[in-house]
Amino acid sequence: MTGHIDLPAGTTDSQGPRATVRYPAIFLPLFAPFGISNGYVTVTLAFLLSRAGLGAIEITTIIAATLWVQTWKVLWAPIIDTVGNPKLWYGLGATLTGATVLAISVLPVTPREVPLITLLTLLSSAASTLVSMSAEIFLAQGVPAQMRGRASGW
C-alpha cells in the first residue's frame, strides 16, 4: 500500500482506529487534473493541430507519446508512495499540470511550435501521474482496511 499510514505504536493496520467510511465518489474531483491533461491533448489539441495543417500521423504521435509516459509511471510510483508528503506531491502535480496545459493553450498552434508543444504535453502527462498517484494514496488512507479493495476497484 503506502508508507503514509500513521498508527499507534504496537498496532497493526487491522487493529488501528476505525476510520469513518468515506464514499469513493468524493475522491472524483481529485482526479480532475489527470483527466483534463489527457483530455486536452487527445481532443482539443488534436483538433487544433489538424486545423493548423498537421497530418494524422503527427497528431497521433504526440498523443501516443503522452500516453507512453503514463505506462512508465510504475518507475516513480514507489517514490511517490513512500517519500515525502502526498499532499505536496498532489500540489506539485496539479500545479505543473495546470501550468503546462495553460502554456500549451496560449502557444500558437503552428507546425513550427510542434516540438515545444510535444515537450509540454510530455511534461503535463508526467505531472498528471503525480496527481493520480497522490489521489490514490488519499483514497487508500480515507477508507478502513476492510473497504480498501472495494474502494480501489472503484
C-alpha positions in Angstrom: 0.0 0.0 0.0 1.7 3.2 1.1 4.1 4.4 3.7 1.9 7.2 4.9 -0.5 5.5 7.3 0.2 6.5 10.9 -0.9 4.0 13.5 -0.4 4.0 17.3 2.7 2.0 18.3 2.1 -1.7 18.7 -1.0 -1.8 16.5 -1.4 -3.3 13.0 -3.4 -1.9 10.2 -6.5 -4.0 11.1 -6.3 -3.1 14.8 -6.0 0.7 14.1 -8.7 3.1 15.0 -11.8 2.7 12.9 -11.9 5.3 10.1 -15.1 6.9 9.0 -16.2 5.3 5.9 -15.9 7.8 3.1 -17.5 7.0 -0.2 -15.1 6.8 -3.1 -17.1 9.2 -5.2 -15.8 12.1 -3.1 -12.3 11.4 -4.5 -13.5 12.0 -8.1 -12.7 15.8 -8.2 -9.1 15.0 -7.1 -8.6 13.2 -10.4 -9.7 16.2 -12.5 -6.2 17.5 -13.4 -5.3 14.0 -14.7 -8.4 13.9 -16.9 -8.1 17.5 -18.0 -4.5 16.9 -19.1 -5.2 13.8 -21.1 -8.5 15.2 -22.5 -6.9 18.5 -23.6 -4.2 16.7 -25.6 -6.4 13.9 -27.1 -9.4 16.1 -28.0 -8.7 19.9 -28.1 -5.1 19.9 -29.1 -5.6 17.2 -31.7 -8.4 19.3 -33.2 -6.3 22.5 -33.2 -3.3 20.7 -34.7 -5.5 19.3 -37.5 -6.8 22.8 -38.3 -3.2 24.0 -38.4 -2.5 21.5 -41.2 -0.7 18.7 -39.3 -1.4 15.2 -40.6 -2.9 12.4 -38.6 0.4 10.7 -38.1 2.0 13.7 -36.5 -1.0 14.3 -34.3 -1.3 10.7 -33.2 2.4 10.6 -32.5 2.0 13.4 -30.0 -0.9 11.7 -28.4 0.9 8.4 -28.3 3.9 10.0 -26.6 1.8 11.5 -23.9 0.1 8.1 -23.2 3.5 6.4 -23.3 4.6 8.5 -20.3 1.6 7.0 -18.4 3.0 3.5 -18.9 6.3 4.4 -17.2 4.8 5.8 -14.1 5.4 2.5 -12.4 9.0 3.6 -12.1 8.3 6.6 -9.9 5.2 5.3 -8.2 7.2 3.8 -5.3 8.9 7.1 -4.7 5.5 8.9 -4.5 4.1 6.2 -2.2 7.0 6.3 0.2 8.9 9.6 0.1 7.5 12.9 1.2 4.0 14.1 1.8 1.2 13.0 -0.6 -0.4 16.5 -0.3 2.8 18.1 -1.6 3.1 15.6 -4.4 -0.5 16.3 -5.3 0.1 20.1 -5.2 3.2 19.8 -7.3 1.4 17.6 -9.9 -1.7 19.8 -10.1 0.4 23.0 -10.4 2.6 21.5 -13.1 -0.4 20.0 -14.9 -2.2 23.3 -14.9 0.8 25.3 -15.9 1.7 23.1 -18.8 -1.9 22.9 -20.1 -2.1 26.7 -19.9 1.2 27.1 -21.7 0.1 24.7 -24.5 -3.2 26.6 -24.8 -1.5 30.0 -25.3 1.1 28.9 -27.8 0.3 29.5 -31.4 -0.6 26.2 -33.0 1.7 26.0 -35.9 3.9 23.3 -37.3 7.0 25.3 -36.1 5.8 25.0 -32.5 5.1 21.3 -32.6 8.4 20.3 -30.8 7.7 22.7 -27.9 4.0 21.6 -27.8 5.2 17.9 -27.7 7.6 18.6 -24.8 4.9 20.4 -22.9 2.4 17.6 -23.4 5.0 15.1 -22.1 5.6 17.2 -19.0 1.9 17.6 -18.5 1.4 13.8 -18.7 4.2 13.1 -16.2 2.8 15.8 -13.8 -0.7 14.3 -14.1 0.7 11.0 -12.9 1.7 12.7 -9.6 -1.9 13.8 -9.3 -3.4 10.4 -9.8 -0.9 8.6 -7.6 -1.4 11.1 -4.7 -5.2 10.9 -5.1 -4.9 7.1 -4.8 -3.0 7.5 -1.6 -5.7 9.7 -0.2 -8.3 7.1 -1.2 -6.2 4.3 0.5 -5.9 6.3 3.7 -9.5 7.5 3.7 -11.3 4.2 4.0 -11.0 1.4 6.6 -8.7 -1.6 5.8 -11.7 -3.8 5.0 -13.0 -1.4 2.4 -9.8 -0.8 0.5 -10.3 -3.5 -2.1 -13.8 -2.2 -2.9 -12.5 1.4 -3.0 -9.6 0.6 -5.2 -11.8 -1.2 -7.6 -14.0 1.8 -7.8 
